[in-house]
Amino acid sequence: MATSTMEHHTTVEASLFNHTPYYCEENVYLLCKKLCSDGIANPEGSDLFVVFISNEKKQIPLWHQKASKRADGIVLWDYHVICIKINQGGDTPIVLDLDSSLPFPSPLASYVSETIRPSFQLFSDYNRLFRVVHAPVFLRCFASDRRHMKDSDGNWNEEPPLHEPIVAEDGTVHNLNEYITISSANAIIDAINSDSISSVKDAIFTQKYGVVIKENQLEELFSQISLE
């Protein structure tokens, strides 16, 4: 694989990637595909992870979002989806968020600090949870017929992407709800450390819906995942 400028955190034009507002899950699906096909990621996407952000109330505050009308860029999403790429040689993981006004891509630590803002005191209803799915699994298993974007009369709440709906390899036409339904009861309780990381990685690399972690575990998790 050719050396990618992204491994050195050089800004890449987000405009090179497909983006349909309010369809972040499909945007990330296509982004992963393009990163693989363009040689920016490994061909099978083994260095990519898809991360769904939500909670039981489906109310998650994220800062520096382009959709915001506020100076601080805060938006209260029901859910959001980003891509995290890990790099050879221990370089810091990077976040690709097509809805963010931060540099594209951003180092994970900067993204967490600026977008998640863990030091900002939130009511418990707004605590964010993260479902981490290995991209190769996601690209095989994810499906959406966009039913969640229609009202009771079948009209679109937001205009859909021009490309065809995504169908999973096994023929499943819609399982988005399984990805965005995230509960703290399903989150990893124990600290992610040298004793537990093996089982956590096994789950991420093999489970259709990955693992659910709390926001204070995101950086900890990716500091212990490496390309082997």
Number of C-alpha atoms within 10 A of each C-alpha: 8 9 10 14 11 17 19 13 17 13 12 13 11 17 8 9 14 15 18 16 14 19 17 19 24 22 23 25 21 17 22 28 18 18 18 18 14 13 14 19 25 15 16 16 23 18 22 24 27 27 26 24 28 26 23 18 15 21 18 22 21 23 23 20 22 16 14 17 10 12 8 13 16 18 18 15 15 15 25 22 25 22 25 23 26 23 19 12 9 12 14 20 24 25 25 25 24 26 22 22 15 18 18 20 25 22 19 21 15 15 21 19 13 15 20 19 16 14 7 8 9 12 7 7 12 17 21 28 26 27 27 27 26 26 28 21 21 23 22 13 20 25 24 19 15 17 12 12 15 14 11 6 6 9 11 14 11 13 13 16 16 7 7 9 14 20 18 16 12 10 10 14 17 19 15 16 11 11 22 22 16 25 19 16 9 13 15 14 12 9 14 20 12 8 9 11 16 13 11 18 17 12 17 20 21 14 14 18 20 25 23 26 25 19 17 14 18 20 14 14 17 18 16 14 17 14 10 6
